[in-house]
Amino acid sequence: MKDLHCPNCGTPFVRVIHDEGAIGRVLTRFKFFPFRCQLCTTRFRAFRNHVPAATSLTDRRQYERLPVSLRANLLADNAVRMDNRVTDISMGGCTLETTTNLPQGTFIELVIKPASDEEPIKIGTAMVCSSRPESMGIRFMEMVTDDRNRLSQVILSLLVGHSLHSNLFS
């Protein structure tokens, strides 16, 4: 998959994703596999002679979650909750380590602070997808273009670091 690039932004950071629907399964039989760009979020199909290394059957995410440690504040029920930490992140969501959990399906606003000198990334609408005793799975629903671009830059730096680390030890 190293030679495959996103047709929209040109990045090599693409991930094979699960097919949805009968037409998708037919296209897969003809070796047209679905991919998702990890930066610009474009979904596309590409012909591959071999079956790409698929994600786990239990992991149906379209974006790879990358380990990170970032501060975050969330706003839910008109109350700001501080002292949260993002432990992994992607363009589609994150895991939020927190002391107070919200029920699944709760809509929140989230402000992620990448670094002290960088402008925060505001996720205007996010949803709690899973709730565990000390963390919550969050899906990003809506954010303005500037915040999406800043998030994309954070993800790009994590992907490059992850890629370099993988190449050094493989």
CORKA-V51179 format. One record per residue. N is the residue number from 1. RES is the residue in one small letter. SS is DSSP state (H for helix, E for strand, - for the rest). PSI is psi in radians with two decimals (* if undefined). OMEGA is omega in whole degrees, -180 to 180 (* if undefined). Layout:
BEGIN
n = {N,N}
res = {RES,RES}
ss = {SS,SS}
psi = {PSI,PSI}
omega = {OMEGA,OMEGA}
END
This chain:
BEGIN
n = {1,2,3,4,5,6,7,8,9,10,11,12,13,14,15,16,17,18,19,20,21,22,23,24,25,26,27,28,29,30,31,32,33,34,35,36,37,38,39,40,41,42,43,44,45,46,47,48,49,50,51,52,53,54,55,56,57,58,59,60,61,62,63,64,65,66,67,68,69,70,71,72,73,74,75,76,77,78,79,80,81,82,83,84,85,86,87,88,89,90,91,92,93,94,95,96,97,98,99,100,101,102,103,104,105,106,107,108,109,110,111,112,113,114,115,116,117,118,119,120,121,122,123,124,125,126,127,128,129,130,131,132,133,134,135,136,137,138,139,140,141,142,143,144,145,146,147,148,149,150,151,152,153,154,155,156,157,158,159,160,161,162,163,164,165,166,167,168,169,170}
res = {m,k,d,l,h,c,p,n,c,g,t,p,f,v,r,v,i,h,d,e,g,a,i,g,r,v,l,t,r,f,k,f,f,p,f,r,c,q,l,c,t,t,r,f,r,a,f,r,n,h,v,p,a,a,t,s,l,t,d,r,r,q,y,e,r,l,p,v,s,l,r,a,n,l,l,a,d,n,a,v,r,m,d,n,r,v,t,d,i,s,m,g,g,c,t,l,e,t,t,t,n,l,p,q,g,t,f,i,e,l,v,i,k,p,a,s,d,e,e,p,i,k,i,g,t,a,m,v,c,s,s,r,p,e,s,m,g,i,r,f,m,e,m,v,t,d,d,r,n,r,l,s,q,v,i,l,s,l,l,v,g,h,s,l,h,s,n,l,f,s}
ss = {-,-,-,-,-,-,-,-,-,-,-,-,-,E,E,E,-,-,-,-,H,H,H,H,H,H,H,H,H,-,-,E,E,E,E,E,E,-,-,-,-,-,E,E,E,E,E,-,-,-,-,-,-,-,-,-,-,-,-,-,-,-,-,-,-,E,E,E,E,E,E,E,E,E,E,E,-,-,E,E,E,E,E,E,E,E,E,E,E,-,-,-,E,E,E,E,E,-,-,-,-,-,-,-,-,-,E,E,E,E,E,E,E,-,-,-,-,-,-,-,E,E,E,E,E,E,E,E,E,E,E,E,-,-,E,E,E,E,E,E,E,E,-,-,H,H,H,H,H,H,H,H,H,H,H,H,H,H,H,H,H,H,H,H,H,H,H,H,-,-}
psi = {-0.03,-0.46,-0.07,2.28,2.67,2.27,-0.30,-0.88,-0.19,0.00,2.59,0.00,1.42,2.72,2.35,2.43,2.95,2.55,2.59,2.26,2.88,-0.71,-0.72,-0.73,-0.63,-0.80,-0.65,-0.65,-0.51,0.29,0.47,1.77,2.59,2.41,2.77,2.23,2.32,-0.15,-0.97,-0.08,0.20,2.35,2.34,2.90,2.59,2.52,2.33,2.27,-0.62,2.75,2.13,2.66,1.94,2.79,2.91,2.61,-0.48,-0.36,1.74,0.24,2.56,-0.17,2.43,2.25,2.30,2.32,2.43,2.89,1.74,2.52,2.62,2.59,2.50,2.63,2.05,2.46,0.65,0.42,2.28,2.27,2.10,-3.09,0.74,2.74,2.29,2.16,-0.39,2.71,2.69,-3.13,-0.30,-0.26,-2.98,2.98,2.25,2.03,2.15,2.78,-0.39,2.26,2.62,2.66,2.64,2.40,-0.09,2.34,2.40,2.91,2.52,2.35,2.03,2.34,1.71,-0.80,2.84,-0.52,-0.04,2.64,2.42,2.72,2.09,2.13,1.86,-0.71,2.20,2.81,2.43,2.05,-0.52,2.60,2.14,2.97,-0.68,0.20,2.87,2.48,2.19,2.32,2.24,2.24,-0.74,2.31,2.70,2.82,-0.74,-0.73,-0.68,-0.71,-0.70,-0.71,-0.71,-0.68,-0.69,-0.80,-0.75,-0.80,-0.63,-0.73,-0.73,-0.79,-0.72,-0.73,-0.78,-0.75,-0.75,-0.73,-0.58,-0.58,0.27,*}
omega = {-177,-179,-180,180,177,179,-178,-175,176,-179,176,-177,178,-177,174,-179,-180,177,175,175,-176,-179,178,179,178,179,178,177,177,174,170,-173,179,179,176,175,-177,-180,-176,176,180,174,-180,177,177,177,177,177,-180,178,180,177,-175,173,179,179,-180,179,-178,179,178,-180,177,176,-176,-180,-177,173,-178,175,179,172,176,179,178,-179,179,177,178,176,-176,173,173,-179,174,-178,170,-172,172,177,-177,-178,-179,169,-177,176,-174,179,179,-179,176,180,177,-179,179,176,-177,165,-177,176,-179,-179,-176,179,-176,-178,-179,177,-180,177,-179,174,-174,178,176,-179,175,-179,178,-179,178,-175,-177,-180,178,172,-175,175,178,-178,-172,174,-179,-174,-179,179,177,179,178,177,179,178,177,180,179,-180,177,179,179,178,179,180,178,180,179,-179,180,-174,178,*}
END
